[in-house]
């Protein structure tokens, strides 16, 4: 991954706004792709892919919608 050079002219407020925006993006990505990201990270780190049964078991949604 390449280093990112931030603008020198940002104020602390500008940096905070960007940080908050990126945090929201991260949360949205996790909500949308959390299971897939976990599986991709697992494989990237040398783990075995989950079986279909394991994938069903870790699903985010319950049958009745309650957590």
mmCIF file of the N, C-alpha and C atoms, coordinates in Angstrom:
data_MODEL
# 
_entry.id   MODEL 
# 
loop_
_atom_site.group_PDB 
_atom_site.id 
_atom_site.type_symbol 
_atom_site.label_atom_id 
_atom_site.label_alt_id 
_atom_site.label_comp_id 
_atom_site.label_asym_id 
_atom_site.label_entity_id 
_atom_site.label_seq_id 
_atom_site.pdbx_PDB_ins_code 
_atom_site.Cartn_x 
_atom_site.Cartn_y 
_atom_site.Cartn_z 
_atom_site.occupancy 
_atom_site.B_iso_or_equiv 
_atom_site.pdbx_formal_charge 
_atom_site.auth_seq_id 
_atom_site.auth_comp_id 
_atom_site.auth_asym_id 
_atom_site.auth_atom_id 
_atom_site.pdbx_PDB_model_num 
ATOM 1   N N  . UNK A 1 1  ? 0.848   -1.172  0.000  1.00 0.00 ? 1  UNK A N  1 
ATOM 2   C CA . UNK A 1 1  ? 0.000   0.000   0.000  1.00 0.00 ? 1  UNK A CA 1 
ATOM 3   C C  . UNK A 1 1  ? 0.900   1.244   0.000  1.00 0.00 ? 1  UNK A C  1 
ATOM 4   N N  . UNK A 1 2  ? 0.545   2.206   -0.808 1.00 0.00 ? 2  UNK A N  1 
ATOM 5   C CA . UNK A 1 2  ? 1.322   3.436   -0.897 1.00 0.00 ? 2  UNK A CA 1 
ATOM 6   C C  . UNK A 1 2  ? 0.983   4.375   0.251  1.00 0.00 ? 2  UNK A C  1 
ATOM 7   N N  . UNK A 1 3  ? 1.961   5.186   0.615  1.00 0.00 ? 3  UNK A N  1 
ATOM 8   C CA . UNK A 1 3  ? 1.718   6.216   1.618  1.00 0.00 ? 3  UNK A CA 1 
ATOM 9   C C  . UNK A 1 3  ? 0.896   7.333   0.992  1.00 0.00 ? 3  UNK A C  1 
ATOM 10  N N  . UNK A 1 4  ? 0.058   7.927   1.797  1.00 0.00 ? 4  UNK A N  1 
ATOM 11  C CA . UNK A 1 4  ? -0.764  9.045   1.342  1.00 0.00 ? 4  UNK A CA 1 
ATOM 12  C C  . UNK A 1 4  ? -0.197  10.317  1.956  1.00 0.00 ? 4  UNK A C  1 
ATOM 13  N N  . UNK A 1 5  ? -0.013  11.315  1.134  1.00 0.00 ? 5  UNK A N  1 
ATOM 14  C CA . UNK A 1 5  ? 0.479   12.600  1.625  1.00 0.00 ? 5  UNK A CA 1 
ATOM 15  C C  . UNK A 1 5  ? -0.717  13.531  1.777  1.00 0.00 ? 5  UNK A C  1 
ATOM 16  N N  . UNK A 1 6  ? -0.950  13.954  2.992  1.00 0.00 ? 6  UNK A N  1 
ATOM 17  C CA . UNK A 1 6  ? -2.078  14.837  3.262  1.00 0.00 ? 6  UNK A CA 1 
ATOM 18  C C  . UNK A 1 6  ? -1.703  16.284  2.966  1.00 0.00 ? 6  UNK A C  1 
ATOM 19  N N  . UNK A 1 7  ? -2.678  17.076  2.565  1.00 0.00 ? 7  UNK A N  1 
ATOM 20  C CA . UNK A 1 7  ? -2.406  18.489  2.286  1.00 0.00 ? 7  UNK A CA 1 
ATOM 21  C C  . UNK A 1 7  ? -1.915  19.219  3.543  1.00 0.00 ? 7  UNK A C  1 
ATOM 22  N N  . UNK A 1 8  ? -0.971  20.100  3.353  1.00 0.00 ? 8  UNK A N  1 
ATOM 23  C CA . UNK A 1 8  ? -0.431  20.896  4.472  1.00 0.00 ? 8  UNK A CA 1 
ATOM 24  C C  . UNK A 1 8  ? -1.402  21.976  4.935  1.00 0.00 ? 8  UNK A C  1 
ATOM 25  N N  . UNK A 1 9  ? -2.339  22.352  4.077  1.00 0.00 ? 9  UNK A N  1 
ATOM 26  C CA . UNK A 1 9  ? -3.221  23.478  4.392  1.00 0.00 ? 9  UNK A CA 1 
ATOM 27  C C  . UNK A 1 9  ? -4.465  23.082  5.195  1.00 0.00 ? 9  UNK A C  1 
ATOM 28  N N  . UNK A 1 10 ? -4.634  21.791  5.487  1.00 0.00 ? 10 UNK A N  1 
ATOM 29  C CA . UNK A 1 10 ? -5.798  21.365  6.271  1.00 0.00 ? 10 UNK A CA 1 
ATOM 30  C C  . UNK A 1 10 ? -5.720  21.907  7.686  1.00 0.00 ? 10 UNK A C  1 
ATOM 31  N N  . UNK A 1 11 ? -6.864  22.266  8.195  1.00 0.00 ? 11 UNK A N  1 
ATOM 32  C CA . UNK A 1 11 ? -6.950  22.627  9.610  1.00 0.00 ? 11 UNK A CA 1 
ATOM 33  C C  . UNK A 1 11 ? -7.276  21.358  10.389 1.00 0.00 ? 11 UNK A C  1 
ATOM 34  N N  . UNK A 1 12 ? -7.226  21.443  11.700 1.00 0.00 ? 12 UNK A N  1 
ATOM 35  C CA . UNK A 1 12 ? -7.614  20.299  12.528 1.00 0.00 ? 12 UNK A CA 1 
ATOM 36  C C  . UNK A 1 12 ? -9.074  19.934  12.244 1.00 0.00 ? 12 UNK A C  1 
ATOM 37  N N  . UNK A 1 13 ? -9.908  20.921  12.021 1.00 0.00 ? 13 UNK A N  1 
ATOM 38  C CA . UNK A 1 13 ? -11.324 20.686  11.710 1.00 0.00 ? 13 UNK A CA 1 
ATOM 39  C C  . UNK A 1 13 ? -11.468 19.934  10.388 1.00 0.00 ? 13 UNK A C  1 
ATOM 40  N N  . UNK A 1 14 ? -10.691 20.326  9.372  1.00 0.00 ? 14 UNK A N  1 
ATOM 41  C CA . UNK A 1 14 ? -10.713 19.626  8.088  1.00 0.00 ? 14 UNK A CA 1 
ATOM 42  C C  . UNK A 1 14 ? -10.325 18.160  8.268  1.00 0.00 ? 14 UNK A C  1 
ATOM 43  N N  . UNK A 1 15 ? -9.271  17.938  9.022  1.00 0.00 ? 15 UNK A N  1 
ATOM 44  C CA . UNK A 1 15 ? -8.807  16.567  9.267  1.00 0.00 ? 15 UNK A CA 1 
ATOM 45  C C  . UNK A 1 15 ? -9.876  15.761  9.998  1.00 0.00 ? 15 UNK A C  1 
ATOM 46  N N  . UNK A 1 16 ? -10.551 16.369  10.964 1.00 0.00 ? 16 UNK A N  1 
ATOM 47  C CA . UNK A 1 16 ? -11.606 15.686  11.702 1.00 0.00 ? 16 UNK A CA 1 
ATOM 48  C C  . UNK A 1 16 ? -12.769 15.318  10.782 1.00 0.00 ? 16 UNK A C  1 
ATOM 49  N N  . UNK A 1 17 ? -13.152 16.221  9.903  1.00 0.00 ? 17 UNK A N  1 
ATOM 50  C CA . UNK A 1 17 ? -14.246 15.931  8.968  1.00 0.00 ? 17 UNK A CA 1 
ATOM 51  C C  . UNK A 1 17 ? -13.899 14.764  8.042  1.00 0.00 ? 17 UNK A C  1 
ATOM 52  N N  . UNK A 1 18 ? -12.676 14.743  7.546  1.00 0.00 ? 18 UNK A N  1 
ATOM 53  C CA . UNK A 1 18 ? -12.244 13.643  6.687  1.00 0.00 ? 18 UNK A CA 1 
ATOM 54  C C  . UNK A 1 18 ? -12.216 12.340  7.485  1.00 0.00 ? 18 UNK A C  1 
ATOM 55  N N  . UNK A 1 19 ? -11.709 12.395  8.706  1.00 0.00 ? 19 UNK A N  1 
ATOM 56  C CA . UNK A 1 19 ? -11.652 11.216  9.565  1.00 0.00 ? 19 UNK A CA 1 
ATOM 57  C C  . UNK A 1 19 ? -13.060 10.662  9.821  1.00 0.00 ? 19 UNK A C  1 
ATOM 58  N N  . UNK A 1 20 ? -14.001 11.545  10.141 1.00 0.00 ? 20 UNK A N  1 
ATOM 59  C CA . UNK A 1 20 ? -15.373 11.112  10.398 1.00 0.00 ? 20 UNK A CA 1 
ATOM 60  C C  . UNK A 1 20 ? -16.015 10.520  9.148  1.00 0.00 ? 20 UNK A C  1 
ATOM 61  N N  . UNK A 1 21 ? -15.744 11.126  7.999  1.00 0.00 ? 21 UNK A N  1 
ATOM 62  C CA . UNK A 1 21 ? -16.265 10.599  6.740  1.00 0.00 ? 21 UNK A CA 1 
ATOM 63  C C  . UNK A 1 21 ? -15.715 9.202   6.471  1.00 0.00 ? 21 UNK A C  1 
ATOM 64  N N  . UNK A 1 22 ? -14.408 9.032   6.617  1.00 0.00 ? 22 UNK A N  1 
ATOM 65  C CA . UNK A 1 22 ? -13.803 7.724   6.367  1.00 0.00 ? 22 UNK A CA 1 
ATOM 66  C C  . UNK A 1 22 ? -14.303 6.669   7.351  1.00 0.00 ? 22 UNK A C  1 
ATOM 67  N N  . UNK A 1 23 ? -14.569 7.075   8.579  1.00 0.00 ? 23 UNK A N  1 
ATOM 68  C CA . UNK A 1 23 ? -15.119 6.152   9.569  1.00 0.00 ? 23 UNK A CA 1 
ATOM 69  C C  . UNK A 1 23 ? -16.503 5.687   9.140  1.00 0.00 ? 23 UNK A C  1 
ATOM 70  N N  . UNK A 1 24 ? -17.316 6.607   8.629  1.00 0.00 ? 24 UNK A N  1 
ATOM 71  C CA . UNK A 1 24 ? -18.646 6.236   8.140  1.00 0.00 ? 24 UNK A CA 1 
ATOM 72  C C  . UNK A 1 24 ? -18.548 5.296   6.938  1.00 0.00 ? 24 UNK A C  1 
ATOM 73  N N  . UNK A 1 25 ? -17.622 5.565   6.049  1.00 0.00 ? 25 UNK A N  1 
ATOM 74  C CA . UNK A 1 25 ? -17.427 4.698   4.883  1.00 0.00 ? 25 UNK A CA 1 
ATOM 75  C C  . UNK A 1 25 ? -17.023 3.299   5.358  1.00 0.00 ? 25 UNK A C  1 
ATOM 76  N N  . UNK A 1 26 ? -16.108 3.234   6.313  1.00 0.00 ? 26 UNK A N  1 
ATOM 77  C CA . UNK A 1 26 ? -15.662 1.951   6.851  1.00 0.00 ? 26 UNK A CA 1 
ATOM 78  C C  . UNK A 1 26 ? -16.834 1.178   7.455  1.00 0.00 ? 26 UNK A C  1 
ATOM 79  N N  . UNK A 1 27 ? -17.667 1.842   8.214  1.00 0.00 ? 27 UNK A N  1 
ATOM 80  C CA . UNK A 1 27 ? -18.824 1.191   8.820  1.00 0.00 ? 27 UNK A CA 1 
ATOM 81  C C  . UNK A 1 27 ? -19.805 0.685   7.773  1.00 0.00 ? 27 UNK A C  1 
ATOM 82  N N  . UNK A 1 28 ? -20.029 1.473   6.730  1.00 0.00 ? 28 UNK A N  1 
ATOM 83  C CA . UNK A 1 28 ? -20.935 1.056   5.651  1.00 0.00 ? 28 UNK A CA 1 
ATOM 84  C C  . UNK A 1 28 ? -20.381 -0.147  4.905  1.00 0.00 ? 28 UNK A C  1 
ATOM 85  N N  . UNK A 1 29 ? -19.089 -0.133  4.634  1.00 0.00 ? 29 UNK A N  1 
ATOM 86  C CA . UNK A 1 29 ? -18.462 -1.268  3.950  1.00 0.00 ? 29 UNK A CA 1 
ATOM 87  C C  . UNK A 1 29 ? -18.578 -2.512  4.813  1.00 0.00 ? 29 UNK A C  1 
ATOM 88  N N  . UNK A 1 30 ? -18.317 -2.388  6.111  1.00 0.00 ? 30 UNK A N  1 
ATOM 89  C CA . UNK A 1 30 ? -18.394 -3.545  7.001  1.00 0.00 ? 30 UNK A CA 1 
ATOM 90  C C  . UNK A 1 30 ? -19.820 -4.104  7.056  1.00 0.00 ? 30 UNK A C  1 
ATOM 91  N N  . UNK A 1 31 ? -20.808 -3.213  7.151  1.00 0.00 ? 31 UNK A N  1 
ATOM 92  C CA . UNK A 1 31 ? -22.206 -3.668  7.193  1.00 0.00 ? 31 UNK A CA 1 
ATOM 93  C C  . UNK A 1 31 ? -22.593 -4.391  5.917  1.00 0.00 ? 31 UNK A C  1 
ATOM 94  N N  . UNK A 1 32 ? -22.113 -3.918  4.797  1.00 0.00 ? 32 UNK A N  1 
ATOM 95  C CA . UNK A 1 32 ? -22.465 -4.496  3.498  1.00 0.00 ? 32 UNK A CA 1 
ATOM 96  C C  . UNK A 1 32 ? -21.677 -5.771  3.196  1.00 0.00 ? 32 UNK A C  1 
ATOM 97  N N  . UNK A 1 33 ? -20.395 -5.788  3.541  1.00 0.00 ? 33 UNK A N  1 
ATOM 98  C CA . UNK A 1 33 ? -19.509 -6.861  3.089  1.00 0.00 ? 33 UNK A CA 1 
ATOM 99  C C  . UNK A 1 33 ? -18.758 -7.564  4.215  1.00 0.00 ? 33 UNK A C  1 
ATOM 100 N N  . UNK A 1 34 ? -19.195 -7.419  5.454  1.00 0.00 ? 34 UNK A N  1 
ATOM 101 C CA . UNK A 1 34 ? -18.456 -7.958  6.596  1.00 0.00 ? 34 UNK A CA 1 
ATOM 102 C C  . UNK A 1 34 ? -18.113 -9.426  6.489  1.00 0.00 ? 34 UNK A C  1 
ATOM 103 N N  . UNK A 1 35 ? -19.086 -10.253 6.130  1.00 0.00 ? 35 UNK A N  1 
ATOM 104 C CA . UNK A 1 35 ? -18.846 -11.694 6.033  1.00 0.00 ? 35 UNK A CA 1 
ATOM 105 C C  . UNK A 1 35 ? -17.839 -11.984 4.924  1.00 0.00 ? 35 UNK A C  1 
ATOM 106 N N  . UNK A 1 36 ? -18.025 -11.358 3.766  1.00 0.00 ? 36 UNK A N  1 
ATOM 107 C CA . UNK A 1 36 ? -17.113 -11.581 2.644  1.00 0.00 ? 36 UNK A CA 1 
ATOM 108 C C  . UNK A 1 36 ? -15.701 -11.080 2.956  1.00 0.00 ? 36 UNK A C  1 
ATOM 109 N N  . UNK A 1 37 ? -15.599 -9.947  3.636  1.00 0.00 ? 37 UNK A N  1 
ATOM 110 C CA . UNK A 1 37 ? -14.288 -9.417  4.007  1.00 0.00 ? 37 UNK A CA 1 
ATOM 111 C C  . UNK A 1 37 ? -13.577 -10.343 4.980  1.00 0.00 ? 37 UNK A C  1 
ATOM 112 N N  . UNK A 1 38 ? -14.333 -10.881 5.934  1.00 0.00 ? 38 UNK A N  1 
ATOM 113 C CA . UNK A 1 38 ? -13.750 -11.807 6.897  1.00 0.00 ? 38 UNK A CA 1 
ATOM 114 C C  . UNK A 1 38 ? -13.227 -13.049 6.186  1.00 0.00 ? 38 UNK A C  1 
ATOM 115 N N  . UNK A 1 39 ? -13.993 -13.565 5.248  1.00 0.00 ? 39 UNK A N  1 
ATOM 116 C CA . UNK A 1 39 ? -13.575 -14.741 4.487  1.00 0.00 ? 39 UNK A CA 1 
ATOM 117 C C  . UNK A 1 39 ? -12.339 -14.433 3.639  1.00 0.00 ? 39 UNK A C  1 
ATOM 118 N N  . UNK A 1 40 ? -12.326 -13.286 2.970  1.00 0.00 ? 40 UNK A N  1 
ATOM 119 C CA . UNK A 1 40 ? -11.175 -12.911 2.137  1.00 0.00 ? 40 UNK A CA 1 
ATOM 120 C C  . UNK A 1 40 ? -9.922  -12.748 2.993  1.00 0.00 ? 40 UNK A C  1 
ATOM 121 N N  . UNK A 1 41 ? -10.059 -12.128 4.157  1.00 0.00 ? 41 UNK A N  1 
ATOM 122 C CA . UNK A 1 41 ? -8.922  -11.932 5.056  1.00 0.00 ? 41 UNK A CA 1 
ATOM 123 C C  . UNK A 1 41 ? -8.420  -13.285 5.560  1.00 0.00 ? 41 UNK A C  1 
ATOM 124 N N  . UNK A 1 42 ? -9.346  -14.168 5.885  1.00 0.00 ? 42 UNK A N  1 
ATOM 125 C CA . UNK A 1 42 ? -9.000  -15.505 6.374  1.00 0.00 ? 42 UNK A CA 1 
ATOM 126 C C  . UNK A 1 42 ? -8.164  -16.246 5.326  1.00 0.00 ? 42 UNK A C  1 
ATOM 127 N N  . UNK A 1 43 ? -8.601  -16.210 4.065  1.00 0.00 ? 43 UNK A N  1 
ATOM 128 C CA . UNK A 1 43 ? -7.884  -16.891 2.984  1.00 0.00 ? 43 UNK A CA 1 
ATOM 129 C C  . UNK A 1 43 ? -6.528  -16.217 2.748  1.00 0.00 ? 43 UNK A C  1 
ATOM 130 N N  . UNK A 1 44 ? -6.511  -14.893 2.770  1.00 0.00 ? 44 UNK A N  1 
ATOM 131 C CA . UNK A 1 44 ? -5.268  -14.143 2.545  1.00 0.00 ? 44 UNK A CA 1 
ATOM 132 C C  . UNK A 1 44 ? -4.215  -14.479 3.597  1.00 0.00 ? 44 UNK A C  1 
ATOM 133 N N  . UNK A 1 45 ? -4.659  -14.781 4.795  1.00 0.00 ? 45 UNK A N  1 
ATOM 134 C CA . UNK A 1 45 ? -3.736  -15.104 5.894  1.00 0.00 ? 45 UNK A CA 1 
ATOM 135 C C  . UNK A 1 45 ? -3.387  -16.590 5.942  1.00 0.00 ? 45 UNK A C  1 
ATOM 136 N N  . UNK A 1 46 ? -3.809  -17.336 4.929  1.00 0.00 ? 46 UNK A N  1 
ATOM 137 C CA . UNK A 1 46 ? -3.425  -18.728 4.835  1.00 0.00 ? 46 UNK A CA 1 
ATOM 138 C C  . UNK A 1 46 ? -4.436  -19.708 5.382  1.00 0.00 ? 46 UNK A C  1 
ATOM 139 N N  . UNK A 1 47 ? -5.601  -19.227 5.772  1.00 0.00 ? 47 UNK A N  1 
ATOM 140 C CA . UNK A 1 47 ? -6.640  -20.115 6.280  1.00 0.00 ? 47 UNK A CA 1 
ATOM 141 C C  . UNK A 1 47 ? -7.381  -20.794 5.151  1.00 0.00 ? 47 UNK A C  1 
ATOM 142 N N  . UNK A 1 48 ? -8.117  -21.807 5.519  1.00 0.00 ? 48 UNK A N  1 
ATOM 143 C CA . UNK A 1 48 ? -8.943  -22.523 4.547  1.00 0.00 ? 48 UNK A CA 1 
ATOM 144 C C  . UNK A 1 48 ? -10.277 -21.802 4.372  1.00 0.00 ? 48 UNK A C  1 
ATOM 145 N N  . UNK A 1 49 ? -10.833 -21.808 3.166  1.00 0.00 ? 49 UNK A N  1 
ATOM 146 C CA . UNK A 1 49 ? -12.171 -21.227 2.978  1.00 0.00 ? 49 UNK A CA 1 
ATOM 147 C C  . UNK A 1 49 ? -13.195 -21.965 3.829  1.00 0.00 ? 49 UNK A C  1 
ATOM 148 N N  . UNK A 1 50 ? -14.211 -21.250 4.269  1.00 0.00 ? 50 UNK A N  1 
ATOM 149 C CA . UNK A 1 50 ? -15.274 -21.860 5.045  1.00 0.00 ? 50 UNK A CA 1 
ATOM 150 C C  . UNK A 1 50 ? -16.132 -22.739 4.163  1.00 0.00 ? 50 UNK A C  1 
ATOM 151 N N  . UNK A 1 51 ? -16.670 -23.785 4.747  1.00 0.00 ? 51 UNK A N  1 
ATOM 152 C CA . UNK A 1 51 ? -17.622 -24.627 4.027  1.00 0.00 ? 51 UNK A CA 1 
ATOM 153 C C  . UNK A 1 51 ? -18.940 -23.876 3.924  1.00 0.00 ? 51 UNK A C  1 
ATOM 154 N N  . UNK A 1 52 ? -19.852 -24.365 3.086  1.00 0.00 ? 52 UNK A N  1 
ATOM 155 C CA . UNK A 1 52 ? -21.164 -23.711 2.965  1.00 0.00 ? 52 UNK A CA 1 
ATOM 156 C C  . UNK A 1 52 ? -21.907 -23.721 4.285  1.00 0.00 ? 52 UNK A C  1 
ATOM 157 N N  . UNK A 1 53 ? -21.775 -24.817 5.037  1.00 0.00 ? 53 UNK A N  1 
ATOM 158 C CA . UNK A 1 53 ? -22.439 -24.908 6.330  1.00 0.00 ? 53 UNK A CA 1 
ATOM 159 C C  . UNK A 1 53 ? -21.902 -23.850 7.290  1.00 0.00 ? 53 UNK A C  1 
ATOM 160 N N  . UNK A 1 54 ? -20.597 -23.652 7.306  1.00 0.00 ? 54 UNK A N  1 
ATOM 161 C CA . UNK A 1 54 ? -20.017 -22.617 8.163  1.00 0.00 ? 54 UNK A CA 1 
ATOM 162 C C  . UNK A 1 54 ? -20.451 -21.232 7.713  1.00 0.00 ? 54 UNK A C  1 
ATOM 163 N N  . UNK A 1 55 ? -20.536 -21.012 6.397  1.00 0.00 ? 55 UNK A N  1 
ATOM 164 C CA . UNK A 1 55 ? -20.964 -19.710 5.893  1.00 0.00 ? 55 UNK A CA 1 
ATOM 165 C C  . UNK A 1 55 ? -22.392 -19.417 6.315  1.00 0.00 ? 55 UNK A C  1 
ATOM 166 N N  . UNK A 1 56 ? -23.262 -20.431 6.288  1.00 0.00 ? 56 UNK A N  1 
ATOM 167 C CA . UNK A 1 56 ? -24.639 -20.241 6.745  1.00 0.00 ? 56 UNK A CA 1 
ATOM 168 C C  . UNK A 1 56 ? -24.672 -19.911 8.232  1.00 0.00 ? 56 UNK A C  1 
ATOM 169 N N  . UNK A 1 57 ? -23.815 -20.570 8.988  1.00 0.00 ? 57 UNK A N  1 
ATOM 170 C CA . UNK A 1 57 ? -23.790 -20.394 10.435 1.00 0.00 ? 57 UNK A CA 1 
ATOM 171 C C  . UNK A 1 57 ? -23.395 -18.968 10.832 1.00 0.00 ? 57 UNK A C  1 
ATOM 172 N N  . UNK A 1 58 ? -22.471 -18.333 10.066 1.00 0.00 ? 58 UNK A N  1 
ATOM 173 C CA . UNK A 1 58 ? -22.003 -17.001 10.445 1.00 0.00 ? 58 UNK A CA 1 
ATOM 174 C C  . UNK A 1 58 ? -22.828 -15.881 9.833  1.00 0.00 ? 58 UNK A C  1 
ATOM 175 N N  . UNK A 1 59 ? -23.895 -16.221 9.123  1.00 0.00 ? 59 UNK A N  1 
ATOM 176 C CA . UNK A 1 59 ? -24.734 -15.191 8.501  1.00 0.00 ? 59 UNK A CA 1 
ATOM 177 C C  . UNK A 1 59 ? -25.197 -14.168 9.517  1.00 0.00 ? 59 UNK A C  1 
ATOM 178 N N  . UNK A 1 60 ? -25.386 -12.932 9.078  1.00 0.00 ? 60 UNK A N  1 
ATOM 179 C CA . UNK A 1 60 ? -25.743 -11.831 9.971  1.00 0.00 ? 60 UNK A CA 1 
ATOM 180 C C  . UNK A 1 60 ? -27.206 -11.844 10.359 1.00 0.00 ? 60 UNK A C  1 
ATOM 181 N N  . UNK A 1 61 ? -28.077 -12.322 9.480  1.00 0.00 ? 61 UNK A N  1 
ATOM 182 C CA . UNK A 1 61 ? -29.514 -12.230 9.731  1.00 0.00 ? 61 UNK A CA 1 
ATOM 183 C C  . UNK A 1 61 ? -30.052 -13.517 10.339 1.00 0.00 ? 61 UNK A C  1 
ATOM 184 N N  . UNK A 1 62 ? -30.863 -13.356 11.333 1.00 0.00 ? 62 UNK A N  1 
ATOM 185 C CA . UNK A 1 62 ? -31.523 -14.481 11.963 1.00 0.00 ? 62 UNK A CA 1 
ATOM 186 C C  . UNK A 1 62 ? -32.833 -14.741 11.212 1.00 0.00 ? 62 UNK A C  1 
ATOM 187 N N  . UNK A 1 63 ? -33.364 -15.939 11.336 1.00 0.00 ? 63 UNK A N  1 
ATOM 188 C CA . UNK A 1 63 ? -34.629 -16.303 10.689 1.00 0.00 ? 63 UNK A CA 1 
ATOM 189 C C  . UNK A 1 63 ? -35.759 -15.367 11.091 1.00 0.00 ? 63 UNK A C  1 
ATOM 190 N N  . UNK A 1 64 ? -35.856 -15.067 12.397 1.00 0.00 ? 64 UNK A N  1 
ATOM 191 C CA . UNK A 1 64 ? -36.958 -14.243 12.881 1.00 0.00 ? 64 UNK A CA 1 
ATOM 192 C C  . UNK A 1 64 ? -36.635 -12.749 12.890 1.00 0.00 ? 64 UNK A C  1 
ATOM 193 N N  . UNK A 1 65 ? -35.423 -12.393 12.460 1.00 0.00 ? 65 UNK A N  1 
ATOM 194 C CA . UNK A 1 65 ? -35.051 -10.982 12.390 1.00 0.00 ? 65 UNK A CA 1 
ATOM 195 C C  . UNK A 1 65 ? -34.543 -10.402 13.681 1.00 0.00 ? 65 UNK A C  1 
ATOM 196 N N  . UNK A 1 66 ? -34.558 -11.154 14.775 1.00 0.00 ? 66 UNK A N  1 
ATOM 197 C CA . UNK A 1 66 ? -34.075 -10.649 16.056 1.00 0.00 ? 66 UNK A CA 1 
ATOM 198 C C  . UNK A 1 66 ? -32.606 -11.021 16.250 1.00 0.00 ? 66 UNK A C  1 
ATOM 199 N N  . UNK A 1 67 ? -31.916 -10.182 16.986 1.00 0.00 ? 67 UNK A N  1 
ATOM 200 C CA . UNK A 1 67 ? -30.525 -10.474 17.331 1.00 0.00 ? 67 UNK A CA 1 
ATOM 201 C C  . UNK A 1 67 ? -30.421 -10.701 18.804 1.00 0.00 ? 67 UNK A C  1 
# 
